[in-house]
Amino acid sequence: MQSAQRNTEWISFYEEFADSLLRYMGNRGELVSAIQSVFSKAGLKLPKLEAENPPADIDPFTVIGLFNKGITDKNRKTIMGAFAEEFGMSSPVPESFDGVPVLNNLNATFYRFRDDASRGENDIDNLWTLFGAAITFADAKTEENKDVFSSSFDAVKDLKGNRWKLTMGLYWIRPYSFLNLDSRNRWFIDEMSGFPEDIRAEVKALREVPQASEYLSICDRIAATFADGDYCFSDFPSLSHEAWIVSEKVNEENRKAASDDVATDEVLTDVRGTHYWLYSPGSGAFLWDELRDRGEIAIGWEQIGDLSAYASKEAMKQAMKEKIDPSKPYKNAAHATWQFANEMKPGDIVYAKRGISEVIGRGIVTSDYRYVPSLGKDRSNVRSVEWTHVGTWEHPGQAAIKTLTDITPYKDYVEKMEGLFSSYESEEEAPESAYPAYTKDEFLDDVFMSEEDYEELSFLTRTKKNVIIQGAPGVGKTYCAKRLAFSLMGQKDASRVMMVQFHQSYSYEDFIEGYRPSGSGFELRKGPFYRFCKKAEVDSDNEYFLIIDEINRGNLSKIFGELFMLIEADKRGVGLNLLYSDEEFFVPKNVRIIGMMNTADRSLAMLDYALRRRFAFFDIRPGFDSDGFGAYADNLDSRQFDALIATVKALNAEIAEDETLGEGFCIGHSYFCNIPNGKADSARLSTIVNYELVPLLREYWYDEPGKVKEWTQRLRAAVS
């Protein structure tokens, strides 16, 4: 395989930096002074390194960690540049940090603070001993140096809080000699199918940092494979860089997959679920005491008056320019004020924060926006909030610095925020929201289906619990599934509906639980199906609906894993242990699964029997003859529209009789929906014909151009 293009420019700086630190082994007070000088020159605040800051002592790995954690590249370069000047280094500051492992900001020291009971008297001394022994052994691999390294490694490997970051520190100082065994690299080694099986198995089996003898053995055996194996890496830095590339792709897919768990505005545009907001009560939270006592949140920008008077974010932005400062863009400010006045709703959850690292309260929005100019500066735009929790909590990671941020799309983040308060008995549930009613009659008005078909589909969904709606392109399967759920609930409650889309790469780890990249490596995360079932479990009196688009494109056995059996109607409530967490889990009886599949997809193989046995299959047909579509056509009152529909019905008859196609390829009615009254003219209908129907016919009859030409002419003639 071609060697991976890797980032190595950082290595010379890190190795020289490690050598420079060795000078301070016997004079750590001078090192602490040098660190203070570096941060002062860099114009940055020294991170908290001890209960008393600055610390009286520090280890060398923690010093390197000052520029190897979750900070911006700009700040990393600034700190490194100041250190290079302080230490008189010759190596250039790296421009890229791709693939260089970093610490979690919340665990960025290699020692425990002095007031921690687990802190040992010689912990920092022992870390210095390992640091020096590692450099000596890497530069001269003698048995004597190996013995010294091994004894010093074993002396610190079990320090509380260190675990795998100890190997990360060794990798920083001599990356060609020591393999970083953080979760990212361990995962990558296990995923490398061509890697020696014994090494993969040993690395996968590691549950704690091994003894030095085993660690060095793993390093040696992996290094030995580089010459013999056909890999895209040839040493530890290139292996780690490739692991970074691959895991970043997984991370990106995971961020995109977050939308799979959205059952609100993006999927069901006519309803809205609970939103979660991160909110700052003024700079430095100076308004917190006042707003907490009043049961409110407030946002500034009183200079532009009542926020409800503006029709758009752009109008707010222009008002800010006119009334405050025309030279500023106000993009973020207008976005925040618009959201505060228009997008935040009663029932939403608000987390109040102070700075970027402290959460100080959680509350439930209980009112609409109101403008109260008498409250004064920074207080005139307000909403009422019922504060369910007040106190101080460490924010999970680094908070956004904006005044108001909608964090709803970031499901894992929301889970962590809610987790801060889960152990408090004072937690109160959000008040019930009133959802619009939705009946069978409204379903039949919206979905062009006969009443008999609706009754059959409803019966199958409630008794079988799992149903697949299958049909031709454009019959409105997704639209039907959403509104079927609402009609069976009797209301448009989007919080009880979740929609996901399966595809060939979708897996158990995406759907139920699996390891995903985090700030410090990889962590076990729950998938959308797990979270949805847990939500349904505590609300057993109400039905919950999981809608799966393109269900036949996923490998159901792979996606559901051991839970495939549990979705059967008679297995609901039966528990099995999950693959990764060893947690007993069951699918609640009140969860209904509605899948959708396109019968005209040529790329699909035969569905496996396990899928067919667990689902009822319902065919949805073009609804041109339904009462609802007839009423819709009458309201349009268009001769061209009626002529086009008549032609499409004739076309569908020929498609259905074609042995190579059949009814599953008929053209559905949704191509012709959502046309406003008076707008079904030749221009609009010609667009549908030329850019949607004709390309479909070319695909259907790609080997019969005569048929394509004939029906193209007939369709165009109908709308001319």
C-alpha positions in Angstrom: 0.0 0.0 0.0 1.1 3.6 -0.6 2.5 5.2 2.6 0.2 7.6 4.2 1.1 11.3 3.8 1.8 12.1 7.4 2.5 15.2 9.5 6.1 14.9 11.0 7.0 18.6 11.3 6.1 18.6 14.9 8.5 15.9 16.0 11.8 17.9 16.0 10.2 20.6 18.1 8.8 18.2 20.7 12.0 16.2 21.0 14.1 19.3 21.5 11.5 20.7 23.9 11.8 17.4 25.9 15.6 17.7 26.0 15.2 21.3 27.2 13.0 20.3 30.1 15.6 17.8 31.3 17.7 20.8 32.4 15.0 21.6 35.0 14.8 18.2 36.7 16.8 19.4 39.7 15.4 22.9 39.8 11.6 22.8 39.3 11.0 26.1 41.0 12.9 27.8 38.1 10.8 25.8 35.7 7.6 27.1 37.3 8.9 30.7 37.0 9.7 30.1 33.4 6.2 28.8 32.7 4.7 31.9 34.3 7.0 34.1 32.2 5.9 32.2 29.0 2.2 32.7 29.6 2.8 36.3 30.6 4.6 37.0 27.3 2.0 35.1 25.4 -0.7 37.2 26.9 -2.6 34.2 28.1 -3.9 33.1 31.5 -2.0 30.3 33.1 -4.3 27.2 33.4 -5.0 25.9 36.9 -2.2 23.4 37.7 -2.6 22.9 41.4 -5.0 23.8 44.3 -2.7 26.8 44.7 -1.8 28.3 41.4 1.0 28.7 40.3 2.1 25.3 41.6 5.1 24.7 43.8 6.1 21.7 41.7 5.3 20.3 38.3 6.2 17.3 36.2 7.5 17.5 32.6 4.6 15.7 30.9 2.1 18.2 32.3 4.4 21.0 31.0 4.1 19.6 27.5 0.4 19.2 28.0 0.1 23.0 28.4 0.1 23.2 24.5 -1.4 19.7 23.9 -5.0 19.9 24.9 -8.3 21.4 23.7 -7.2 24.9 22.7 -7.0 26.7 19.4 -4.1 26.1 17.1 -3.4 29.8 17.3 -2.9 29.6 21.1 -0.9 26.4 20.8 1.6 28.2 18.5 1.7 31.3 20.7 2.6 29.2 23.8 5.1 27.1 21.9 6.7 30.2 20.4 7.1 31.7 23.9 8.6 28.5 25.2 11.0 28.3 22.3 12.2 31.8 23.1 12.4 31.1 26.8 14.4 27.9 26.3 16.6 29.1 23.4 15.3 26.4 21.1 16.3 26.2 17.4 13.5 23.9 16.1 10.7 25.8 14.3 7.2 25.9 15.9 5.0 23.5 13.9 2.3 24.8 11.6 0.1 21.7 11.7 -1.0 19.5 14.6 -2.8 16.9 12.6 -2.6 13.6 14.3 -0.8 14.9 17.4 -2.8 13.5 20.4 -4.1 15.9 23.0 -5.3 15.8 26.6 -8.9 16.4 27.8 -9.0 19.9 29.2 -10.7 18.5 32.4 -7.8 16.0 33.0 -4.7 17.9 31.8 -2.2 17.2 34.7 -0.3 14.0 35.2 -0.6 14.3 39.0 -3.5 14.8 41.3 -3.8 18.1 43.1 -2.2 18.3 46.5 -5.6 18.2 48.4 -6.5 15.0 46.7 -6.2 12.0 49.0 -4.8 9.9 46.1 -1.8 12.2 45.6 1.4 10.4 46.6 4.4 12.2 48.2 6.7 11.1 45.4 4.4 11.2 42.4 6.0 14.2 40.6 9.5 12.9 41.4 8.6 9.6 39.9 7.2 11.2 36.7 10.5 13.1 36.3 12.4 9.8 36.7 10.3 8.2 34.0 10.8 11.2 31.7 14.6 11.1 32.0 14.7 7.3 31.7 12.5 7.3 28.6 14.7 9.7 26.7 17.8 7.8 27.7 16.4 4.5 26.7 15.0 5.9 23.4 18.4 7.3 22.5 20.4 4.2 23.6 18.4 1.0 23.8 20.7 -1.0 26.1 19.4 -3.6 28.6 20.5 -1.4 31.5 18.6 1.6 30.1 15.6 -0.7 29.5 15.6 -1.9 33.1 15.7 1.6 34.4 12.9 2.7 32.1 10.7 -0.4 33.0 11.0 0.1 36.8 10.2 3.8 36.5 7.3 3.2 34.2 5.8 0.6 36.5 6.1 3.0 39.4 3.8 5.6 37.8 1.5 3.6 35.5 -1.3 3.3 38.1 -1.3 7.0 39.2 -5.0 8.0 39.5 -6.3 9.7 36.4 -3.4 8.9 34.1 -4.0 5.6 32.5 -3.4 5.8 28.7 -2.3 9.4 28.7 1.0 8.2 30.1 1.8 6.5 26.8 0.6 9.7 25.1 3.3 11.6 27.0 6.0 9.1 26.1 4.9 9.4 22.4 5.2 13.2 22.6 8.9 13.1 23.7 10.1 10.3 21.5 7.5 9.3 18.9 9.6 6.9 17.0 10.3 4.8 20.1 7.1 4.8 22.1 3.6 4.0 20.8 0.7 6.0 22.0 -2.0 3.5 23.2 -4.9 5.9 23.7 -8.3 4.8 22.8 -8.0 6.2 19.2 -5.0 4.1 18.4 -6.2 1.0 20.2 -9.5 1.2 18.2 -7.6 1.7 15.0 -5.2 -1.3 15.6 -8.3 -3.5 16.3 -9.9 -2.3 13.0 -6.8 -3.1 10.9 -8.0 -6.4 9.4 -4.5 -7.0 7.8 -2.7 -6.5 11.1 -1.3 -9.6 12.9 -4.2 -11.2 14.7 -2.3 -11.9 17.9 -1.3 -8.2 18.2 -4.8 -7.0 17.5 -6.3 -9.4 20.1 -3.7 -8.4 22.7 -4.3 -4.7 22.2 -8.1 -5.1 22.1 -8.0 -7.1 25.4 -6.1 -4.3 27.3 -8.3 -2.9 30.0 -5.6 -1.0 31.9 -2.1 0.2 31.2 0.1 -2.9 31.1 3.4 -3.5 32.9 6.4 -2.0 31.1 7.5 -5.4 29.8 4.2 -5.9 28.0 4.0 -2.4 26.8 7.5 -2.6 25.3 6.8 -6.0 23.8 3.7 -4.5 22.0 5.8 -1.6 20.8 8.6 -3.9 19.5 6.2 -6.4 17.8 4.2 -3.6 16.1 7.5 -2.0 14.9 8.6 -5.3 13.5 5.5 -5.6 11.3 6.2 -2.3 9.5 9.0 -3.9 7.4 7.0 -7.1 6.6 3.5 -5.8 6.2 1.8 -4.0 3.3 0.5 -1.0 5.3 0.0 2.6 4.6 2.3 3.5 7.6 5.9 2.7 8.4 6.5 3.8 12.0 4.6 4.9 15.0 4.0 8.6 13.9 2.5 7.5 10.5 0.4 4.8 12.3 -0.9 7.4 14.7 -1.5 9.9 11.9 -3.5 7.3 9.9 -5.5 6.5 13.0 -6.3 10.2 13.3 -7.4 10.4 9.7 -9.7 7.4 9.9 -11.2 8.3 13.3 -11.8 11.9 12.2 -13.9 10.5 9.3 -15.9 8.4 11.7 -16.3 11.5 13.9 -17.6 13.5 10.9 -20.1 10.8 10.1 -21.2 10.8 13.7 -21.8 14.5 13.6 -23.9 14.1 10.4 -25.7 11.2 11.9 -26.8 13.4 14.8 -29.7 14.6 12.5 -31.0 11.0 12.5 -32.2 11.5 16.0 -34.1 14.7 15.3 -37.9 14.4 15.5 -38.6 18.1 15.4 -38.3 21.0 13.0 -36.0 19.3 10.5 -38.1 16.2 10.0 -41.6 17.2 11.0 -41.8 20.8 9.9 -45.4 21.4 11.2 -44.6 20.5 14.8 -41.8 21.2 17.3 -40.2 19.3 20.2 -38.4 20.6 23.3 -35.3 22.7 22.6 -32.3 23.1 24.8 -30.5 26.4 25.2 -27.2 27.5 26.7 -27.6 31.0 28.2 -25.3 33.6 29.8 -27.0 36.0 32.2 -24.9 39.0 31.2 -21.1 39.3 31.0 -19.6 37.3 33.8 -23.1 36.3 34.8 -23.5 39.6 36.6 -27.3 39.5 36.2 -27.6 35.9 37.6 -28.7 36.7 41.2 -31.3 39.2 40.1 -32.8 37.0 37.3 -32.7 33.9 39.4 -34.7 35.6 42.2 -37.2 37.0 39.6 -37.6 33.7 37.8 -36.5 35.2 34.4 -34.0 35.2 31.7 -33.1 38.4 29.9 -31.2 39.5 26.8 -29.8 43.0 26.1 -30.1 45.1 22.9 -32.7 47.4 24.3 -31.4 50.0 21.9 -33.5 48.5 19.1 -36.7 48.3 21.2 -39.3 45.6 21.1 -37.8 42.5 19.4 -41.2 41.3 18.3 -41.6 44.3 16.0 -39.0 42.9 13.5 -40.0 40.5 10.7 -36.6 39.0 10.2 -33.0 38.6 11.5 -31.9 40.9 8.7 -34.2 43.6 10.0 -32.8 43.3 13.5 -29.3 43.4 12.2 -30.0 46.6 10.2 -31.6 48.2 13.3 -28.5 47.5 15.3 -26.3 49.0 12.6 -28.5 52.1 12.5 -29.0 52.7 16.2 -25.6 51.4 17.6 -22.6 51.2 15.3 -22.9 51.0 11.5 -19.3 49.5 11.2 -20.1 46.3 13.0 -21.7 43.2 11.4 -24.0 42.2 14.3 -24.5 38.8 12.6 -24.4 36.8 15.9 -26.3 39.4 17.9 -29.2 39.4 15.5 -29.2 35.6 15.4 -29.4 35.5 19.3 -32.1 38.2 19.6 -34.2 36.6 16.9 -34.0 33.2 18.6 -34.8 34.6 22.0 -37.9 36.4 20.7 -39.2 33.9 18.1 -37.6 30.5 18.3 -37.5 29.8 22.1 -40.8 28.4 23.3 -42.5 27.6 26.7 -41.4 24.1 27.8 -37.8 24.5 26.5 -34.9 23.9 28.8 -32.4 26.6 29.6 -28.9 26.1 31.2 -27.4 29.2 32.7 -23.6 29.4 32.6 -20.9 31.6 34.0 -17.9 32.0 31.6 -16.9 28.9 29.7 -16.5 26.3 32.4 -19.3 26.7 35.0 -23.0 25.9 34.9 -25.0 27.7 37.5 -28.6 26.8 36.9 -31.2 24.8 34.9 -34.7 26.0 34.2 -37.9 25.5 32.2 -39.2 28.4 30.0 -42.7 29.2 31.1 -43.7 32.3 29.0 -43.5 33.9 25.6 -41.2 36.8 24.9 -42.1 40.2 26.3 -40.6 43.6 26.1 -40.4 45.5 29.5 -38.4 48.7 28.9 -38.9 49.8 32.6 -36.6 47.0 33.7 -33.6 48.9 32.4 -30.4 48.2 30.6 -29.7 44.5 29.7 -33.0 43.5 31.2 -35.8 44.8 28.9 -36.2 41.7 26.7 -37.3 38.9 29.0 -39.0 35.5 29.4 -40.2 33.8 32.6 -38.3 30.7 33.7 -39.0 28.2 36.4 -35.5 27.4 37.8 -35.4 23.7 38.7 -31.8 23.7 39.8 -29.5 26.4 41.2 -25.9 25.8 42.2 -22.5 25.3 40.7 -21.5 22.5 38.3 -18.4 22.0 36.2 -19.4 22.4 32.5 -18.6 19.2 30.4 -15.9 20.6 28.2 -15.6 24.2 27.1 -18.9 26.1 26.8 -19.7 28.4 23.9 -19.0 32.0 24.6 -22.2 33.4 23.0 -25.1 34.8 25.1 -27.6 32.3 23.7 -26.9 29.0 21.9 -29.5 26.4 20.7 -27.7 23.1 21.6 -30.6 20.9 20.7 -29.0 19.2 17.6 -26.0 18.1 19.7 -27.6 15.1 21.4 -24.5 13.9 23.2 -23.9 17.3 24.6 -27.5 17.6 25.8 -27.2 14.2 27.5 -24.1 15.4 29.4 -25.8 18.6 30.4 -28.9 16.8 31.7 -26.6 14.3 33.4 -25.3 17.1 35.6 -28.7 17.2 37.3 -29.9 13.6 37.1 -28.9 12.8 40.6 -30.8 15.6 42.3 -34.2 14.7 43.8 -35.3 18.3 43.3 -35.4 17.9 39.5 -38.9 18.7 38.1 -40.3 17.6 34.8 -41.1 20.1 32.1 -44.8 21.0 32.0 -46.9 19.1 29.5 -47.3 20.9 26.2 -50.6 21.2 24.4 -50.3 19.6 21.0 -52.7 20.2 18.1 -55.2 17.4 17.7 -54.9 15.1 14.7 -57.7 12.7 13.7 -58.4 10.1 11.1 -60.4 12.5 9.0 -57.5 15.0 9.0 -55.2 12.1 7.9 -57.5 11.3 5.0 -57.6 14.9 4.0 -53.8 15.1 4.0 -52.8 11.7 2.7 -54.5 10.5 -0.5 -55.6 7.1 0.7 -59.0 5.4 1.0 -60.6 5.0 4.4 -60.4 1.2 4.0 -56.7 1.3 3.4 -56.2 3.6 6.4 -58.1 1.2 8.7 -56.0 -1.7 7.5 -52.7 0.1 7.9 -53.7 1.3 11.4 -54.7 -2.2 12.5 -51.4 -3.7 11.3 -49.4 -1.0 13.0 -51.1 -1.6 16.4 -51.2 -5.4 16.3 -48.0 -6.3 14.6 -46.2 -3.3 16.1 -43.8 -3.3 13.1 -45.0 -2.4 9.6 -43.3 -1.6 6.4 -45.0 0.8 4.0 -43.8 0.0 0.5 -44.6 1.6 -2.8 -43.5 3.3 -6.0 -41.6 6.6 -6.2 -43.7 9.6 -5.3 -46.6 7.9 -3.5 -45.9 9.8 -0.3 -44.6 7.0 2.0 -42.7 9.4 4.3 -45.5 11.9 4.5 -47.9 9.0 5.2 -45.8 7.5 7.9 -45.5 10.7 9.9 -49.2 11.5 9.7 -50.1 7.9 10.5 -48.2 8.2 13.7 -50.0 11.5 14.6 -53.4 10.0 13.8 -52.8 7.0 16.0 -51.6 9.3 18.8 -54.5 11.6 18.2 -52.2 14.7 18.3 -49.2 16.1 16.6 -46.7 15.3 19.3 -43.3 15.3 17.6 -41.6 14.4 20.9 -43.0 10.8 20.5 -41.8 10.4 16.9 -38.2 9.8 15.8 -37.1 9.4 12.2 -33.9 7.7 11.0 -32.6 6.7 7.6 -30.8 3.4 7.0 -28.0 2.9 4.5 -25.4 0.3 3.6 -22.9 1.6 6.2 -25.3 2.0 9.1 -24.4 -0.2 12.0 -25.3 -1.3 15.5 -22.8 1.2 16.8 -24.7 4.0 15.0 -28.2 2.8 16.1 -27.9 1.3 19.6 -24.5 1.9 21.2 -20.9 2.0 20.3 -17.5 3.7 20.8 -17.1 7.1 19.2 -14.4 9.8 19.2 -14.3 12.2 22.1 -12.0 14.9 23.4 -9.7 12.3 25.1 -10.0 9.4 22.6 -13.1 7.2 22.3 -16.1 6.8 24.6 -19.2 4.6 24.7 -22.2 6.5 23.4 -25.8 5.5 23.2 -27.5 5.6 19.8 -30.9 7.0 18.8 -32.8 3.8 19.2 -31.5 3.2 22.8 -32.4 6.8 23.8 -35.8 6.6 22.1 -36.7 3.3 23.9 -35.6 4.7 27.2 -37.8 7.7 26.6 -40.8 5.5 25.7 -40.2 3.3 28.7 -41.0 6.0 31.3 -44.1 7.0 29.4 -45.7 3.6 28.9 -49.3 4.9 28.6 -48.5 6.6 25.3 -47.5 5.3 21.9 -44.1 6.1 20.5 -43.3 5.8 16.8 -39.9 5.1 15.2 -39.9 5.8 11.5 -37.2 4.2 9.4 -36.7 5.5 5.9 -35.0 3.2 3.3 -35.2 0.3 5.8 -34.3 -2.2 3.1 -30.9 -0.5 2.4 -29.6 -1.4 5.9 -28.4 -4.7 7.1 -31.1 -5.3 9.7 -29.3 -8.1 11.5 -26.2 -5.9 11.7 -28.0 -2.8 12.8 -30.3 -4.4 15.5 -27.8 -7.0 16.6 -29.0 -9.0 19.6 -32.1 -6.8 19.7 -33.6 -8.0 16.4 -35.6 -10.7 18.2 -36.9 -8.2 20.7 -38.8 -6.0 18.2 -41.2 -8.9 17.7 -44.7 -8.1 19.1 -44.6 -11.1 21.6 -41.0 -10.3 22.7 -41.6 -6.7 23.8 -40.5 -6.2 27.4 -38.1 -9.2 27.3 -34.6 -8.1 28.3 -31.2 -9.0 26.8 -27.7 -7.8 27.6 -26.3 -5.2 25.2 -23.1 -6.0 23.4 -20.8 -3.2 24.7 -22.2 -2.0 28.0 -23.4 -5.4 29.3 -26.6 -3.6 30.3 -30.0 -5.4 30.2 -32.2 -3.7 27.7 -35.7 -4.3 26.2 -37.9 -2.7 23.6 -41.0 -1.2 25.3 -44.4 -2.5 24.3 -45.5 1.1 23.4 -42.9 1.5 20.6 -44.2 1.1 17.1 -41.8 0.8 14.2 -42.8 2.1 10.7 -40.4 1.3 7.9 -40.4 2.6 4.4 -39.0 1.1 1.2 -39.1 2.0 -2.4 -40.2 -0.9 -4.6 -38.7 0.6 -7.7 -35.1 0.5 -6.4 -33.2 -1.7 -8.8 -30.1 -2.0 -6.5 -31.9 -3.9 -3.8 -31.3 -7.6 -3.2 -34.1 -9.9 -2.0 -35.1 -9.0 1.6 -34.0 -11.5 4.1 -36.6 -13.8 5.7 -35.9 -12.4 9.2 -37.1 -9.0 8.1 -40.2 -10.3 6.4 -41.1 -12.4 9.5 -41.0 -9.5 11.9 -42.8 -6.9 9.8 -46.2 -6.6 8.2 -46.0 -5.2 4.7 -48.5 -2.7 3.4 -48.6 -1.5 -0.2 -49.3 2.1 -0.8 -50.5 3.0 -4.3 -50.8 6.2 -6.3 -53.8 8.0 -4.8 -55.1 9.6 -8.0 -58.6 8.0 -7.4 -58.9 8.8 -3.7 -61.5 11.3 -2.5 -58.8 13.5 -1.1 -56.9 13.8 -4.4 -60.2 14.4 -6.3 -61.0 17.3 -3.9 -57.5 18.7 -4.4 -57.8 18.6 -8.2 -61.2 20.3 -8.0 -59.8 23.1 -6.0 -57.0 23.7 -8.5 -59.6 24.0 -11.3 -57.0 23.5 -14.1 -57.7 21.9 -17.4 -54.0 21.2 -18.0 -53.7 19.6 -14.5 -56.7 17.3 -15.2 -55.3 16.3 -18.6 -51.8 15.6 -17.1 -53.3 13.4 -14.4 -55.3 11.5 -16.9 -52.2 10.9 -19.0 -50.2 9.8 -16.0 -52.9 7.3 -15.1 -52.7 5.8 -18.6 -48.9 5.7 -18.3 -49.2 3.9 -15.0 -51.4 1.3 -16.6 -48.7 0.6 -19.2 -46.0 0.5 -16.5 -48.0 -2.0 -14.4 -48.4 -4.3 -17.5 -44.7 -4.1 -18.4 -43.1 -7.4 -17.3 -39.8 -5.7 -16.5 -41.4 -3.1 -14.3 -44.8 -3.7 -12.7 -47.0 -1.8 -10.2 -44.0 -1.1 -8.0 -42.7 1.3 -10.6 -45.9 3.4 -11.1 -45.7 7.1 -10.8 -47.0 8.4 -7.5 -49.3 11.4 -6.8 -46.8 13.3 -4.6 -45.1 14.7 -7.8 -48.2 16.8 -8.2 -49.0 17.9 -4.7 -48.4 21.3 -3.0 -49.4 23.3 -6.0 -51.2 26.5 -4.8 -54.7 27.3 -6.1 -54.5 29.1 -9.4 -50.9 28.1 -10.0 -51.4 24.8 -11.9 -50.5 26.4 -15.2 -48.5 25.1 -18.2 -45.2 26.5 -17.0 -45.3 24.8 -13.6 -46.7 21.5 -14.9 -44.1 21.5 -17.8 -41.3 21.7 -15.1 -42.7 18.6 -13.4 -42.9 16.8 -16.7 -39.5 17.7 -18.1 -37.4 17.5 -14.9 -39.0 14.8 -12.9 -41.2 12.5 -15.0 -39.2 12.3 -18.2 -35.8 11.4 -16.5 -37.7 8.7 -14.6 -39.0 7.2 -17.8 -35.5 7.2 -19.3 -34.4 5.2 -16.4 -37.3 2.8 -16.6 -37.1 2.2 -20.4 -33.4 2.9 -20.9 -33.4 0.1 -23.6 -36.6 1.2 -25.2 -36.1 4.8 -26.5 -39.3 4.6 -28.6 -41.5 4.2 -25.5 -39.7 7.1 -23.8 -40.2 9.3 -26.8 -43.9 8.4 -27.1 -44.8 9.1 -23.5 -42.7 12.2 -23.4 -44.7 13.6 -26.3 -48.0 12.6 -24.7 -47.1 14.2 -21.3 -45.9 17.4 -22.9 -49.0 17.6 -25.0 -51.3 17.2 -22.0 -49.9 20.4 -20.4 -49.5 22.5 -23.5 
